[in-house]
Each structure stands twice: as structure tokens, then as C-alpha cells.
Amino acid sequence: MPPEIPRLATFAEALLDARRRAVPAACVAQDLPRDAAEGYAVQALVAHRQGAEIAGWKVALADGTPVAAPLLGPLLPPGHRLTGGSGPDAIEVEIAFRLCRDLPPRAGGYVRDEVISAVGGVLIGIEIVASRLAEGATAPFPAFLADNLGNGGFVAGEPVPLASLDGLPDLHCRVSRDGTVIHDATGGHPARDPLAPLLAWANAQCDALGGLRAGQIVTTGSLVGLLHCARPYALEASIERLGRLVLTA
């Protein structure tokens, strides 16, 4: 941690304390990161102080700018049982990719086919969205970025072969909560092409945690928006050709 920015270490500690106590930190009480570079520095501080593995990445396009946050491992298993808490959860059902080789930053970047060649499989995932900031996604963006873009956990399905990339923007997704269908639609990815955010981030990597590595999961955006579910509940999600996942009450 650069000694000239000790305030970032203080903010990282506030996020860690919020994780430990499950009590969100208020931005008004913090000296926040001032830009994306400081947000990525805080991500790295939190991961290192937790001793967490980087199991993957949440990547997105924020007003056209590629951004990313680490999925701190271990990933949650299929069939994950929700425990504790009584408030609503925010859930996203997503298309994700498992990398079979590293995609390090490089001069000139990557073309789409090169990124596809680094993808070993495509899978269904369920993200649990849980910010450590009281303001959540309405916090100043560098602070929300520092808080791993609100990622609170990720359940990954089994990867299926790369051939499933054919027609990926037009897959059907169905979600049921306690047996009642709450989403049933085709497509819906915010970037239309689920691979586009991964390609964009591969060419813009500026994190402080080692970048895109073989074996990591990269999730690229929700097909269903945010689904708010008050505990206890059981959730079943399926994406055509990619499989099915459940969360149990």
C-alpha cells in the first residue's frame, strides 16, 4: 500500500469491518477513493487482508467504460443454503465463462477470437448482490467499485462446451421463487452480447490483483436485472443449454 494514500487503507478497513459485522458503512463517514485507480487499490487491500483467493471476476460496462471486481473465493456451491439475515436479498442470474488460459494485459489488446480461445466453458451463475456500503449502488462510483461492485457471493454452475456460445444472446432464462415463476424471457443481457464485457475488460485491465487467470470464472451481467427476495425462500434458475441452479431456504 503506497504510504502517500493511508486513507485508502482506512476505507479498506471500514469495508472489512462491514463484512465482519454485517453492518454497512455510511459513505458520509468515510474518506472515499477519488477515482477508479484508487477503487482498484482498495479492492486489492480488502482481498489481501482477507487472505482471499481470486476465484473470478465480475465485469461490466459502466457508461461504456469496462470495469471489474474480484469474486472473492471460495465460490458458493450449487444448492447453496441461505442462512442468517431476515432482509431482502438481491439476486442476479447471469451468463459466465470459465477461463482455460491466462489473458494478461498486452500491448495492442485482444480480438474477439483470441478471447474465445481462452474460454474453456460457459455456465449459468447466480450472484448474490450485497454491498458493504449503506448507499449501495448509489454510492460514489469509485467507492462502489472499491466494494467489489456490490458482489456478495457467486454460485457457479458446471461449465458446458464452448459451442454453446452460438446464439448466446438469445438464450431463454426462467426463474422461480418458492415454486412461482418470477422471470420467463429470452435474452435480456445489458450488453446484448454476454462476451462483450469480457473482451472489453481483457483490453482495459487495470486491477491490482493479477488480472484474468486460467481457472477463474468471469461473469458479465444479469439476464433478469435485480430480483429482490425476502428470506426464507428457495430459488430455481435455468438458462437454456447452460443448465440449472438452485438456492435453498
C-alpha positions in Angstrom: 0.0 0.0 0.0 1.6 3.3 -1.0 2.4 5.3 2.1 1.1 8.5 0.5 -2.5 7.2 0.5 -3.1 5.9 4.0 -6.8 7.0 3.8 -7.4 4.1 1.4 -6.2 1.6 4.0 -8.7 3.2 6.4 -11.5 2.8 3.9 -10.5 -0.8 3.2 -10.6 -1.5 6.9 -14.1 0.1 7.1 -15.3 -2.3 4.3 -13.7 -5.3 6.1 -15.4 -4.3 9.4 -18.7 -4.1 7.5 -18.1 -7.6 6.2 -17.3 -8.9 9.7 -20.3 -7.3 11.5 -22.8 -7.3 8.6 -23.4 -3.7 9.3 -23.0 -1.4 6.2 -20.6 1.6 6.4 -22.0 5.0 5.5 -20.1 6.9 2.8 -20.5 10.2 4.7 -18.4 8.8 7.5 -15.5 7.8 5.2 -12.7 9.4 3.2 -13.6 7.7 -0.1 -11.4 6.7 -3.1 -11.4 9.5 -5.6 -11.1 7.7 -8.8 -11.2 4.2 -10.3 -7.5 3.6 -9.8 -8.0 4.2 -6.0 -11.1 1.9 -6.1 -9.0 -0.9 -7.6 -6.3 -0.3 -4.9 -8.9 -0.7 -2.2 -10.2 -3.9 -3.8 -6.7 -5.3 -3.6 -6.3 -4.3 0.0 -9.5 -6.0 1.1 -8.6 -9.2 -0.8 -5.1 -9.3 0.7 -6.2 -8.6 4.2 -8.9 -11.3 4.0 -6.4 -13.7 2.6 -8.9 -14.5 -0.1 -8.3 -16.3 -3.4 -9.4 -14.5 -6.5 -12.0 -17.1 -7.8 -13.0 -14.9 -10.7 -14.2 -11.5 -11.8 -17.4 -9.6 -12.2 -17.0 -7.4 -15.3 -19.3 -4.8 -16.7 -19.6 -1.7 -19.0 -20.3 1.4 -16.9 -21.4 4.1 -19.3 -19.3 2.3 -21.9 -16.2 2.0 -19.7 -15.0 -1.5 -18.8 -14.9 -2.1 -15.0 -14.3 -5.2 -12.9 -14.3 -6.5 -9.4 -12.9 -9.7 -7.9 -15.1 -12.6 -6.9 -13.5 -13.5 -3.6 -13.4 -17.2 -3.1 -14.4 -19.7 -2.4 -17.4 -19.7 -4.7 -20.7 -20.8 -3.2 -21.7 -24.4 -4.2 -24.8 -25.3 -6.3 -27.6 -25.9 -3.9 -26.3 -23.2 -1.5 -28.4 -22.8 1.6 -29.1 -19.3 2.6 -28.6 -18.8 6.3 -29.0 -15.8 8.6 -30.5 -12.4 8.0 -34.1 -11.5 7.5 -34.0 -8.7 5.0 -34.4 -9.0 1.2 -31.7 -10.4 -0.9 -30.9 -9.0 -4.4 -30.2 -11.8 -6.8 -29.0 -11.8 -10.4 -29.0 -14.7 -12.8 -26.0 -14.5 -15.2 -24.1 -16.0 -18.0 -20.4 -16.5 -17.0 -17.3 -18.0 -18.5 -14.5 -20.2 -17.2 -11.1 -19.3 -18.5 -8.8 -22.1 -19.6 -5.7 -19.9 -20.0 -4.4 -16.5 -18.8 -5.4 -13.3 -20.6 -2.7 -10.9 -19.3 -2.7 -7.2 -20.3 -0.7 -6.8 -23.5 0.1 -4.0 -26.0 -2.4 -4.0 -28.8 -5.0 -5.9 -26.8 -7.1 -8.9 -28.0 -9.6 -9.6 -30.7 -12.8 -11.5 -30.0 -11.5 -14.8 -31.4 -8.5 -14.7 -29.1 -10.7 -14.2 -26.0 -13.0 -17.0 -27.2 -9.9 -19.3 -27.4 -9.2 -18.6 -23.7 -12.7 -19.6 -22.7 -12.9 -23.3 -21.6 -16.7 -23.3 -21.0 -19.8 -21.2 -20.4 -22.1 -21.6 -17.4 -25.1 -20.3 -15.5 -24.4 -18.3 -12.3 -26.4 -16.7 -9.5 -24.9 -13.6 -8.0 -25.9 -12.5 -4.5 -25.7 -8.7 -4.5 -24.8 -7.3 -1.1 -23.0 -4.0 -0.7 -20.9 -3.2 2.3 -22.0 0.4 1.8 -25.2 1.9 3.2 -25.7 3.7 0.0 -25.2 0.6 -2.1 -25.1 1.2 -5.9 -26.0 4.9 -5.3 -22.6 5.5 -3.6 -20.0 7.5 -5.5 -18.8 5.1 -8.2 -15.1 4.8 -7.0 -16.4 3.7 -3.6 -18.9 1.2 -5.1 -16.1 -0.1 -7.3 -13.9 -0.5 -4.2 -16.7 -2.5 -2.7 -16.4 -5.1 -5.5 -19.4 -3.6 -7.4 -21.7 -4.9 -4.6 -20.8 -8.6 -5.1 -21.8 -10.6 -2.0 -21.2 -14.1 -3.4 -21.5 -16.2 -6.5 -22.9 -19.6 -7.2 -21.4 -21.2 -10.3 -22.9 -24.0 -12.4 -21.0 -26.6 -14.3 -19.3 -25.2 -17.5 -20.6 -26.6 -20.7 -18.7 -26.7 -24.0 -17.7 -23.6 -25.9 -20.0 -24.5 -28.7 -22.8 -23.2 -26.5 -21.5 -19.7 -27.4 -23.5 -20.0 -30.6 -26.7 -17.9 -30.2 -25.6 -16.9 -26.7 -27.5 -13.5 -26.8 -30.8 -15.3 -27.4 -30.9 -18.0 -24.7 -34.1 -18.4 -22.7 -33.9 -17.8 -18.9 -36.5 -18.9 -16.3 -36.5 -18.2 -12.6 -38.9 -19.4 -9.9 -39.1 -18.4 -6.3 -40.8 -20.8 -3.9 -42.3 -22.5 -7.0 -43.7 -19.3 -8.5 -42.3 -18.2 -11.8 -40.9 -14.6 -11.5 -38.9 -14.4 -14.7 -39.5 -16.1 -18.0 -37.9 -14.5 -21.1 -35.4 -14.8 -23.9 -32.3 -12.7 -23.9 -32.1 -9.6 -21.8 -28.3 -9.2 -21.3 -27.5 -5.5 -20.8 -24.7 -5.6 -23.4 -26.7 -7.9 -25.7 -23.6 -10.0 -26.3 -22.5 -11.6 -23.0 -18.9 -11.9 -24.3 -18.6 -8.2 -25.0 -17.8 -7.1 -21.4 -15.1 -9.8 -21.0 -13.5 -8.7 -24.3 -13.6 -5.1 -23.3 -12.1 -5.8 -19.8 -9.4 -8.0 -21.3 -8.3 -5.0 -23.3 -8.6 -2.5 -20.4 -7.3 -4.5 -17.4 -6.0 -2.1 -14.6 -6.8 -4.1 -11.4 -4.2 -4.7 -8.7 -4.9 -8.4 -8.2 -3.2 -10.1 -11.1 -5.7 -9.9 -13.9 -7.5 -12.6 -15.8 -6.2 -16.1 -15.0 -6.8 -19.6 -16.1 -9.4 -21.4 -13.9 -11.2 -18.2 -13.0 -14.9 -17.5 -13.5 -15.8 -14.3 -15.3 -19.4 -13.2 -15.0 -20.6 -10.4 -17.3 -24.1 -9.2 -16.4 -27.6 -10.2 -15.4 -30.3 -11.5 -17.7 -33.0 -10.7 -15.2 -32.0 -7.4 -13.6 -32.2 -7.4 -9.8 -34.6 -9.8 -8.2 -35.4 -8.9 -4.6 -36.3 -11.9 -2.5 -37.2 -11.8 1.2 -35.8 -14.7 3.2 -36.5 -17.5 3.7 -37.0 -18.6 0.1 -36.0 -21.2 -2.4 -34.8 -20.1 -5.9 -34.5 -22.1 -9.0 -32.9 -20.6 -12.2 -32.3 -22.1 -15.6 -30.7 -20.9 -18.8 -31.4 -22.8 -22.0 -28.5 -25.1 -22.8 -26.4 -23.9 -19.9 -28.1 -25.7 -17.0 -30.0 -25.1 -13.8 -29.1 -23.8 -10.3 -30.9 -23.6 -7.0 -30.7 -21.7 -3.7 -32.4 -23.4 -0.8 -34.1 -21.8 2.1 
